[in-house]
């Protein structure tokens, strides 16, 4: 999982220099960063990225406190003190010597425009909750496997950002160029603000990159922020796959919030253990409920998905408290073990890995390391279209990675399969909606937007059985229904095997053959798939999901009938009270004496006839439109 925060000029950078670099804790006054880290048993920060060569740094080199202050606090060269001293000794004036150490536009010029400089982006990578529990309660080998996979997944995601996303910008954003590399400082943390396990890394990406002419420019941070979800799914897919392959584990979906996308957790890690480590969610729950109620009163409706994310952020800020002094990992591991055994018992805690391996072996026997790329492309296109309507390649690529994570359950896959599924979804089930305008620059491939010809799935209401009000189906739930219906339609429309298709029309047979031959070696189809769709069958399958029945898996423990919610005992009594109050008000209103009306007032019958004519006229006009 990946989250991003901005590091800005005013006071934010001080938090990262003094707090993040010290495990989010409070460093003793007057103590150096190196000494404080050694005393607390915390690993030092290290440099990453291909842009380090331009600064005279190497990957894996330790980040010093002075380098943090110069690079992320002043946007200057990490060795600015030496460079400035040499220039002064050579006769340069102080202003010229200082300007020679600045990376790009000086901060003073930005602040003179009354703008707040953006110094860096903080990419925070953390595994799923079940992997964190395994890391905290596993043996040394399990912990090493998870940490190694965590590091490799971070490197893979950051390298993808360097290769495919990162660009510099200048001339007020009108000019762009690819960057040779990024400058990144990484810091490893072990626990959350309550002292419970939370393995995560802060990767501070400097908002400067060197142009081929050796000058420094700001990054196009809009592009980096737009690709956060795609980078996060790549990290999660890479890490989960490596851990499952190394330890023989598998994943299962876990619904965290009803209606939202489930999280793929390690099979065998009980919900109780996840709740034990996820103390922040338990603290945020009552605050989030209060904010949701206030939102409903202010807007007259329940929050949508975007609003729920915003309310969750506010709940996290309201419950955020100061972190205590960091402790060494060995001390934390001992305390976590004692806490888990006291709460769940030694048998449940000590046998966690064996239980996960047993369930993982059972799942891996049922799930083969193969992907039906035709169904994967349809699934990705249907989900992205239903959720977003208009989408870019980055959205499709992120959904393709989620599809592999949910389909393979932790099994390995050939490299490049996510890109192939995304390209196939765009070419076969989407159409470009961005129209280049004459006289303007043609948009880059990742700036094009697409849409699809799917029919929008109908909405429905999901009423819980515990007496709570019904909620409208989320976009993700409607997307899953649309996707599964399309896949079922495609499976039903499969043409017979090649031996039985000898009499088929030559044109359709040729196109099917070309479609199969165009698959690259890494596009592994399902072994039971013996044919592909003709163009007419594909078009019919795309339009068939609107009439398909809802899969039963979406109805387990729920009901789509709002009347069921009204028939619960609590709500029957509540409804009866509302009815009694309404009847009492109606009788009181009817008992009031009616005032005498003047003669020129329209009679009730004429008034009803007049309104009836107006309503009929409106309905007829709406039909004509």
C-alpha positions, 0 to 999 in steps of 0.5 A: 500500500502506498500513500503520498504527502507533500513536504513544503517549505514552511515547517513541514521539512523540519518534521522530516529532518527531526521526526521522520529521520528518528522513527517519527519520534522526539529526538533528545535536544542537542543529540546528533541524528547519528548518535540518537539512531544508534542509541535507539537501535534504529537503522539510518536512512539511505540514498536511492535513485539514479539521480544520485550520480549528479550529486556525487552520491551512491545508492545505499550511502547513509543520509546525514542530518546536514544532507537532509537539511541542505537537500530537503530543507534548502534545495541545495547540493548535499555537499554545499558547505564544501563547494561554497567554501572553495568558491569563497576561497577562490575569490567569489562573493558570498551570493555567487558562491551560495547560488552555485550550490542551489538546485534549480530555482532558489527558494527565495525567488519562489517565496517572493512570489508569495508561493509555498515551495514544494520540496519533496514528495513523501512516498510511504510504502507499507505491506498489508496488515496480515503481512505485518502480523507475519513479520512481527510474529514470524521467526527470523527467516520469515522476517528476513523474507518479508523485509527483503520482498518489501525492499525489492517491491519498493525498488521496483515501484520507484524504478517504474516511476523513474522509467515511465512517469517522472519528468521535469517541467519548465517555462511554467509547465509548458516544456517537459522532458524525461528525467535520467533519475530521481533523488530519494532518501529512504527511512525504515520504521517498525511501529505505529504511534501506539507501539504496535507493529507497522513495517513501513518505509518513508521515501522522500523524492526530491522535487528536483531533477537534472536536465541533460544540459546539467541544469536542475528543474522541478519535477512534474509532481502532477504526473507523479501524484496521478500515478500513485495508485498504479505505483502502489498496486505494483508494490503490493503485487510485487511484494505479495507475490514474492512472499507467497512464493518464498514461504508457500502462502496464498491470499484471500480477499478481506472486506475492510469497508462494506462496498469498497474493494477488498484487501488481499490478505494472507490466508490463515492470519485471523481477523483478531490478529489483524485487529490486534495490530491495527490499533489506529483503525480502532481509534478512528472508528468512532470519530469516523462515525461522528464525521459521517453523521455530520456529513449526512446532516449537512448534505442530506445524503450519505457520503460517496466514495470520494467523501469517505476517503476525505472523512477517513483522512480527517478521522486519522488527523483527529486521532493522531497523537504524539509518538513516544521515543522509538525502541530497538526492534529486538525490544519491540519483538519481545513486547509484541510476542508477550502482548499477542500470547497474553491476548490469544494464547501461545498455541495460536501465536506460535502456530501462525506460520504453519497454519498459513502454509497449510491453507496456502497449500490448499489454495495453491492446489486449486489456483494454477499459475495461468491467466485467461488474458481475454477474460482479464482484459474484459474484467479490467475494462468493465471495472474501470469504466463502471467506476470512472466512465473516462479513464487513462492508461494508468487507471487500466494498468492499476486495475490489471495489477489488481486483477493479477493479485486477486486472480493468482492468489499470490502465484508468480506470473511472467513479467510484463503480463500486467502491461499486456492485459492493460494494452489489450483492454484498451485496444479491444474494449475501449475507445479513445475519447481525447480528440487532438485539436489542430494547432496544439501539441498531440497528447502523449500516450499516457495523457490520452483518455478512453471510455467504453461502450458498456451499458451502465449497470443499474443501481440497487440498495443493500439493506443490512440485517442489523437494523441500520439504514440501507445504503446504495451500492457502491461503484465498485460493487456495480463494477464487479457485477458488470465484470462478472456478467460480461465474463459469463456472457463470454464463456457462454458465447465460446465457439466450439473447438477448432475441429468443429469449426471447419465449416465456419466462415473464413473471415471470422476464422482468420481473425480468430487465428490472428488474434491468437497468433498475436499473443506474445509468449507471456500471454498465457491463456486458461488451459480450458480455453479452446477458442476466442470470440468472433467480432460479432460475439464479442460485441454481443458479450459487451452489451449483455451484462445489463440483463445478466442476473446479479452473482450470488456471491454479492448477496451473501449476508445482505439483501437488495430489497429495501423492504427487508430493512423495514421489516426488522423488529426495531424498524417496525416499531420505529415506523409505527411511531412515525405513523402515529405521529403523522396521524396525530398531526393530520387529525389536528390539522383537519380539526382546525376551523377553516377560514372563509374564502373570497368569491374570486378564489379558485375552487378546489376542483378547478385548482386540482384540474388546473394542476393536473393539466400542468403536470400532464403537459410537463410529462408530455414535454419531457417525453418529446425531449 
